[in-house]
Amino acid sequence: KTNIESMPSKKLHRQNMAVDRQKAEQLRFAIRSQFEFYFGDVNYAKDNFLRSQADDDGWTSLRLVAKFNRVRELTDDFDMVQRAIEASTVVEVSECGEY
């Protein structure tokens, strides 16, 4: 059994950073999964509201979707939402990052 007080502070700091990175990656995964659900073939075909929010080119405001309850339960950090969605293979993000 390790006594945390006896651990060198640098080692403890590295462990905390690793945990923080892991939590951030889990959060990004959860956000990305939620967006992929919203825009996936099955849901998008049935979601009249979401489809009605798309512009003529098919783009939907990420800020709008970031305000959906399930996304807000995960984060209110729009930058985090953008970073999470950028890695999606289902959802395409516009060059400006807003759609």
Secondary structure, DSSP 8 states (H G I E B T S, - for coil): ---GGGS-HHHHHHHHHHHHHHHHHHHHHHHHHHHHHHHSHHHHHH-HHHHHTS-TTS---HHHHHTSHHHHHH---HHHHHHHHHT-SSS---TTS--
